[in-house]
Amino acid sequence: MIRPDARLVARIDLDRLAANWDALNTLSGQAECAAVIKANAYGHGVREIALTLVHAGCRMFFTAGYEEASELREILDPVLPDAIIAVFDGITGHDREAVLNRAVIPTINSLHDLGLFARWAGEAGTPLPAMLQLDTGMNRLGAGADELGRIVNSPDFGAADWRLVFSHLASADEPDNPQNPRQKTAFDAMRATLPGIAANTPASIAATGGIMLGEGFHYQVTRPGIGLYGLSPVPAFSDHLQPVISLHARVLQIRDANPGETVGYNATATLTRPSRLATIAGGYADGVRRHLSNKGHAFWNGLSAPIIGRVSMDTVVIDITDWPDNSLTPGDYVELIHDGYDADAMAAQSGTIGYDILTGLGLRATPHYDGDIMNRIHF
């Protein structure tokens, strides 16, 4: 049951999460399907998401930073002590503890990273596991062709036990974009310059969108992120995935208002008829974007009501005039995200992307986990 004191509830279906990983694993073919659970598992709660993915069969995880990775190690050690946990960010001097004592695998993005990492390997007296990121066209993180040459020729190159060589596609959500094959060609060319054992290191270039580009982009490891949570960057593959989260807002007050009266900050909405209004919990402090002012919707029992006036920090007003009398009472819940209006749909009305919506929902919403899988996992 939903906590009766919860003002805004994010219901998270863990059965759907497991089914999404299984679908992405199948689409990945012979490649190992990892899981990207950075940003508190895209706002879904890292503990519950990680344990569910382990139960589904996932053994390799990626985070953005070392604090996330260390938290994940503590979660997974009791159930999967040999889980592979890797970090995208590169390294600084502050990350030594995680690498040396928590079995977190760092990414080497630059010659600077390699030099620092080599000192730690020297302390350990043995090469340490690491990943190498190649920049194939994003100019974000990773070594470009020139820097890769300096890395390969560095005496520190042997300080790493290379576990993965990877890059990231900039336009995988556009299957016909010529940047995709260009990046793949660049990736293959750069890998071909790696010496010895490193040349045979497993490779990865596909996140969720890359998986959907087909077998040629799968290599040995795929790294789905957004797809785990039910959103597809490629619409043609949406049927393979199920949205994991729905957002439920408590009704705080219902009032009748007259024509000519205004609603919300700055009086951006003026009523043109006798109206029944419901004020519901949830606002931009909860990830309900202010851009939804006067154009978003809330839902209840198959009915839709428009957001009227500005989205506030903590509340939203919806117009339920056209709903049957006594449809709602204070304490009931309406939906702001559900199967028919998922985070991508909210994002489209907000001028952003589903990733932005999902990661913003973890600010104050109370998580409520559902699914039969909860009877088989100790959380």
C-alpha positions as CSV (number, residue, x, y, z in Angstrom):
1,M,0.0,0.0,0.0
2,I,1.1,3.6,-0.7
3,R,2.0,5.4,2.5
4,P,-1.0,7.5,3.5
5,D,1.1,10.5,4.4
6,A,2.9,10.5,1.0
7,R,2.2,13.7,-0.9
8,L,3.8,12.6,-4.2
9,V,4.5,8.9,-4.9
10,A,6.8,7.4,-7.5
11,R,5.6,3.8,-8.1
12,I,8.4,1.7,-9.5
13,D,7.6,-1.7,-11.0
14,L,10.6,-4.0,-10.5
15,D,9.1,-6.8,-12.6
16,R,9.1,-4.4,-15.5
17,L,12.7,-3.4,-14.8
18,A,13.8,-7.1,-14.9
19,A,11.8,-7.7,-18.1
20,N,13.5,-4.6,-19.7
21,W,16.9,-5.9,-18.9
22,D,16.0,-9.3,-20.3
23,A,14.7,-7.7,-23.5
24,L,17.9,-5.7,-23.9
25,N,20.0,-8.7,-23.1
26,T,18.3,-10.6,-25.8
27,L,18.7,-7.7,-28.3
28,S,22.4,-7.6,-27.4
29,G,22.9,-11.1,-28.9
30,Q,26.3,-12.6,-27.9
31,A,27.4,-9.5,-26.1
32,E,27.3,-9.2,-22.3
33,C,24.5,-6.8,-21.3
34,A,25.7,-4.5,-18.5
35,A,23.6,-1.9,-16.7
36,V,24.1,1.9,-16.3
37,I,22.7,2.9,-12.9
38,K,24.2,6.3,-12.4
39,A,22.2,9.3,-11.0
40,N,20.5,7.1,-8.3
41,A,19.5,4.6,-11.1
42,Y,18.0,7.4,-13.2
43,G,16.0,8.6,-10.2
44,H,14.5,5.1,-9.4
45,G,16.6,4.2,-6.3
46,V,20.0,2.5,-6.7
47,R,19.5,-0.2,-4.1
48,E,16.3,-1.7,-5.3
49,I,17.3,-1.3,-9.0
50,A,20.7,-2.9,-8.5
51,L,19.4,-5.9,-6.5
52,T,16.6,-6.5,-9.1
53,L,19.1,-6.4,-11.9
54,V,21.4,-8.9,-10.2
55,H,18.3,-11.2,-9.7
56,A,17.6,-10.8,-13.5
57,G,21.2,-11.9,-14.3
58,C,23.2,-8.7,-14.7
59,R,26.8,-8.9,-13.5
60,M,28.4,-5.7,-14.8
61,F,27.5,-2.2,-13.7
62,F,28.5,1.4,-14.7
63,T,28.3,4.6,-12.7
64,A,29.3,8.1,-13.4
65,G,31.5,8.7,-10.3
66,Y,33.2,7.0,-7.4
67,E,30.8,7.9,-4.7
68,E,28.1,6.2,-6.6
69,A,30.4,3.2,-7.3
70,S,31.3,2.8,-3.6
71,E,27.7,2.9,-2.6
72,L,26.9,0.3,-5.2
73,R,29.8,-1.9,-3.9
74,E,28.3,-1.9,-0.4
75,I,24.9,-2.8,-1.8
76,L,26.2,-5.7,-4.0
77,D,28.9,-7.2,-1.9
78,P,26.5,-9.3,0.2
79,V,24.8,-10.8,-2.9
80,L,27.3,-10.6,-5.7
81,P,30.8,-9.9,-4.3
82,D,32.4,-10.4,-7.8
83,A,30.2,-7.8,-9.5
84,I,32.1,-5.7,-11.9
85,I,31.6,-2.0,-11.0
86,A,33.1,0.6,-13.3
87,V,33.2,4.4,-13.4
88,F,33.0,6.6,-16.5
89,D,34.5,9.8,-15.0
90,G,38.3,9.2,-15.1
91,I,40.3,9.7,-11.9
92,T,41.6,12.3,-9.5
93,G,43.7,11.8,-6.4
94,H,40.6,11.5,-4.3
95,D,39.6,8.3,-6.0
96,R,42.5,6.2,-4.8
97,E,40.6,4.5,-2.0
98,A,37.8,3.3,-4.3
99,V,40.2,1.9,-6.8
100,L,42.6,0.2,-4.4
101,N,40.3,-1.0,-1.7
102,R,36.8,-1.2,-3.1
103,A,37.5,-3.0,-6.4
104,V,36.1,-0.2,-8.4
105,I,37.4,-0.2,-12.0
106,P,38.4,3.3,-13.2
107,T,38.3,4.7,-16.7
108,I,41.4,6.1,-18.2
109,N,40.4,9.1,-20.3
110,S,43.7,10.8,-20.8
111,L,47.5,10.6,-20.3
112,H,47.0,12.5,-17.1
113,D,44.7,9.8,-15.8
114,L,47.2,7.1,-16.8
115,G,50.0,8.7,-14.9
116,L,48.1,8.9,-11.7
117,F,46.7,5.4,-12.1
118,A,50.3,4.1,-12.6
119,R,51.3,5.4,-9.2
120,W,48.5,3.5,-7.6
121,A,49.5,0.3,-9.5
122,G,53.0,0.9,-8.3
123,E,51.8,1.0,-4.7
124,A,49.9,-2.3,-5.3
125,G,52.9,-3.9,-6.9
126,T,50.8,-5.3,-9.8
127,P,48.8,-4.0,-12.8
128,L,45.3,-3.0,-11.7
129,P,42.0,-3.4,-13.7
130,A,41.1,-0.4,-15.8
131,M,39.0,0.6,-18.8
132,L,40.2,2.8,-21.7
133,Q,37.7,5.3,-23.2
134,L,38.3,6.5,-26.8
135,D,36.8,9.7,-28.1
136,T,35.4,9.0,-31.5
137,G,33.6,12.3,-32.2
138,M,31.8,13.7,-29.1
139,N,34.7,15.7,-27.7
140,R,33.5,15.0,-24.2
141,L,35.5,12.3,-22.4
142,G,38.1,9.9,-23.6
143,A,41.4,9.9,-25.6
144,G,41.3,11.1,-29.2
145,A,43.6,9.6,-31.8
146,D,46.6,11.8,-31.0
147,E,46.4,11.3,-27.2
148,L,45.8,7.6,-27.7
149,G,49.2,7.4,-29.4
150,R,50.8,9.0,-26.4
151,I,49.0,6.7,-24.0
152,V,50.0,3.6,-25.9
153,N,53.7,4.7,-26.0
154,S,53.8,5.7,-22.4
155,P,55.9,3.5,-20.1
156,D,52.8,3.6,-17.8
157,F,50.6,1.7,-20.3
158,G,51.5,-1.6,-18.7
159,A,50.3,-0.4,-15.3
160,A,46.7,-1.4,-16.4
161,D,45.1,-4.7,-16.7
162,W,42.9,-3.5,-19.5
163,R,39.3,-4.9,-19.1
164,L,37.4,-2.9,-21.6
165,V,38.0,-0.4,-24.4
166,F,34.9,1.7,-25.1
167,S,33.5,4.7,-26.8
168,H,30.1,6.4,-26.8
169,L,27.8,7.2,-29.8
170,A,26.6,10.7,-30.1
171,S,23.6,10.0,-32.4
172,A,22.4,6.5,-31.7
173,D,18.9,7.8,-31.3
174,E,19.0,8.6,-35.0
175,P,19.5,5.2,-36.7
176,D,20.2,6.7,-40.1
177,N,22.6,9.4,-38.9
178,P,25.9,8.9,-40.8
179,Q,27.8,9.9,-37.6
180,N,27.0,6.4,-36.3
181,P,29.1,4.4,-38.9
182,R,31.7,7.2,-38.8
183,Q,32.2,6.7,-35.1
184,K,32.3,2.9,-35.4
185,T,35.0,3.2,-38.1
186,A,37.0,5.5,-36.0
187,F,36.6,3.2,-33.0
188,D,37.8,0.2,-35.0
189,A,40.8,2.2,-36.3
190,M,41.9,3.3,-32.9
191,R,41.5,-0.1,-31.4
192,A,43.7,-1.5,-34.1
193,T,46.6,0.6,-32.8
194,L,46.5,-1.0,-29.4
195,P,49.5,-3.3,-28.7
196,G,49.6,-6.9,-27.4
197,I,46.9,-8.1,-25.1
198,A,45.2,-4.7,-25.1
199,A,44.3,-5.3,-28.8
200,N,42.1,-8.2,-27.8
201,T,40.5,-6.5,-24.8
202,P,36.6,-6.6,-24.9
203,A,35.1,-3.6,-26.6
204,S,31.9,-1.6,-26.2
205,I,30.3,1.3,-28.1
206,A,26.5,0.7,-27.6
207,A,24.3,2.1,-24.9
208,T,20.5,1.6,-25.3
209,G,20.3,3.3,-28.7
210,G,23.5,1.6,-29.9
211,I,22.0,-1.8,-29.1
212,M,19.1,-1.0,-31.4
213,L,21.6,-0.2,-34.3
214,G,22.2,-3.9,-34.6
215,E,24.8,-6.6,-34.2
216,G,27.6,-4.6,-35.8
217,F,27.5,-2.2,-32.9
218,H,27.3,-4.7,-30.1
219,Y,31.0,-5.9,-29.8
220,Q,31.5,-7.8,-26.5
221,V,29.7,-5.6,-24.0
222,T,26.6,-3.4,-24.3
223,R,25.7,-0.7,-21.7
224,P,22.0,0.1,-21.6
225,G,20.8,2.9,-19.4
226,I,17.6,4.6,-20.3
227,G,16.2,1.4,-21.8
228,L,16.3,-0.4,-18.4
229,Y,13.7,2.1,-17.2
230,G,11.4,1.6,-20.1
231,L,12.2,4.5,-22.4
232,S,13.5,3.9,-25.9
233,P,15.6,6.5,-27.7
234,V,14.5,4.7,-31.0
235,P,10.7,4.8,-31.3
236,A,10.7,1.6,-33.4
237,F,11.9,-0.4,-30.4
238,S,9.4,1.0,-27.9
239,D,7.3,-2.1,-27.9
240,H,10.3,-4.1,-26.5
241,L,10.3,-2.0,-23.3
242,Q,7.9,-1.1,-20.5
243,P,7.9,2.1,-18.5
244,V,9.0,1.3,-14.9
245,I,7.8,4.4,-13.1
246,S,4.5,6.1,-12.6
247,L,4.0,9.3,-10.6
248,H,1.0,9.8,-8.3
249,A,0.1,13.2,-6.8
250,R,-2.2,13.6,-3.8
251,V,-5.1,15.9,-4.0
252,L,-4.7,18.6,-1.4
253,Q,-7.8,20.8,-2.0
254,I,-10.8,21.1,-4.3
255,R,-12.5,24.5,-4.9
256,D,-15.0,26.1,-7.1
257,A,-14.1,29.3,-8.9
258,N,-15.9,31.9,-11.0
259,P,-15.4,33.2,-14.5
260,G,-13.0,36.1,-14.6
261,E,-10.9,34.8,-11.7
262,T,-7.3,33.9,-12.2
263,V,-5.2,30.9,-11.2
264,G,-1.6,30.8,-10.0
265,Y,1.4,33.0,-10.0
266,N,1.3,36.0,-12.3
267,A,-2.3,35.3,-13.2
268,T,-1.4,33.5,-16.4
269,A,-4.7,31.7,-16.6
270,T,-8.1,33.4,-16.5
271,L,-11.2,31.3,-16.0
272,T,-13.9,31.7,-18.7
273,R,-16.6,29.5,-17.1
274,P,-17.6,28.3,-13.6
275,S,-14.8,25.9,-12.8
276,R,-13.9,23.2,-10.3
277,L,-10.2,23.2,-9.6
278,A,-8.1,20.6,-7.7
279,T,-4.8,21.6,-6.2
280,I,-2.4,18.6,-6.2
281,A,1.0,17.9,-4.6
282,G,4.1,18.2,-6.8
283,G,5.8,21.0,-8.4
284,Y,9.1,22.0,-9.9
285,A,10.9,21.1,-6.7
286,D,9.8,17.6,-7.4
287,G,10.8,17.4,-11.0
288,V,7.4,18.5,-12.4
289,R,8.7,21.0,-14.9
290,R,7.6,24.6,-14.8
291,H,7.3,24.4,-18.6
292,L,4.2,22.3,-18.1
293,S,2.3,25.4,-16.9
294,N,-0.9,25.8,-18.8
295,K,-0.2,22.8,-21.0
296,G,0.5,19.6,-19.0
297,H,-2.1,17.1,-17.8
298,A,-3.1,14.9,-14.9
299,F,-5.0,11.7,-15.1
300,W,-7.5,9.7,-13.1
301,N,-9.6,6.6,-14.0
302,G,-9.1,7.2,-17.7
303,L,-9.9,10.9,-17.5
304,S,-7.6,13.8,-18.3
305,A,-7.5,17.2,-16.7
306,P,-5.3,20.1,-17.9
307,I,-2.8,21.9,-15.7
308,I,-4.1,25.5,-15.3
309,G,-1.9,28.3,-14.3
310,R,1.8,28.2,-13.4
311,V,3.4,25.1,-11.9
312,S,4.5,26.2,-8.5
313,M,7.4,24.8,-6.4
314,D,5.3,22.4,-4.5
315,T,1.8,22.3,-6.1
316,V,-0.1,22.2,-9.4
317,V,-3.7,23.2,-10.1
318,I,-5.7,21.1,-12.5
319,D,-9.1,21.9,-14.0
320,I,-11.6,19.0,-13.3
321,T,-14.7,20.9,-14.3
322,D,-15.5,18.4,-17.0
323,W,-15.1,15.4,-14.7
324,P,-18.2,13.8,-13.1
325,D,-19.3,15.4,-9.8
326,N,-17.5,14.1,-6.7
327,S,-14.9,12.4,-8.8
328,L,-12.1,13.4,-6.4
329,T,-11.9,14.2,-2.8
330,P,-8.8,15.5,-0.9
331,G,-6.5,12.6,-0.2
332,D,-7.1,10.9,-3.5
333,Y,-4.3,10.5,-6.0
334,V,-4.1,11.5,-9.6
335,E,-1.4,10.4,-12.0
336,L,1.1,12.8,-13.6
337,I,3.0,10.0,-15.4
338,H,1.5,6.6,-16.3
339,D,1.6,4.1,-19.2
340,G,-0.3,6.3,-21.6
341,Y,1.7,9.4,-20.7
342,D,5.2,8.4,-19.8
343,A,8.3,10.4,-19.0
344,D,9.0,10.9,-22.7
345,A,5.5,12.3,-23.2
346,M,6.0,14.7,-20.3
347,A,9.4,15.6,-21.7
348,A,7.9,16.5,-25.1
349,Q,5.5,18.9,-23.4
350,S,8.3,20.3,-21.3
351,G,10.8,21.0,-24.1
352,T,13.3,18.5,-22.7
353,I,14.1,14.7,-22.8
354,G,12.9,11.7,-20.8
355,Y,16.3,11.3,-19.2
356,D,15.9,14.8,-17.6
357,I,12.4,14.0,-16.3
358,L,13.4,10.7,-14.8
359,T,16.5,11.9,-13.0
360,G,14.5,14.9,-11.6
361,L,11.8,12.9,-10.0
362,G,14.0,11.5,-7.2
363,L,14.1,14.8,-5.4
364,R,11.2,14.5,-3.1
365,A,8.8,11.8,-4.4
366,T,8.3,8.9,-2.1
367,P,9.3,5.7,-3.8
368,H,6.9,2.8,-3.7
369,Y,8.3,-0.5,-5.2
370,D,5.9,-3.0,-6.8
371,G,6.3,-6.4,-8.4
372,D,6.3,-10.1,-7.7
373,I,10.0,-10.0,-7.7
374,M,9.9,-8.3,-4.2
375,N,8.8,-11.7,-2.8
376,R,12.1,-13.2,-4.0
377,I,14.6,-10.6,-3.0
378,H,15.6,-9.3,0.4
379,F,15.8,-5.5,0.1
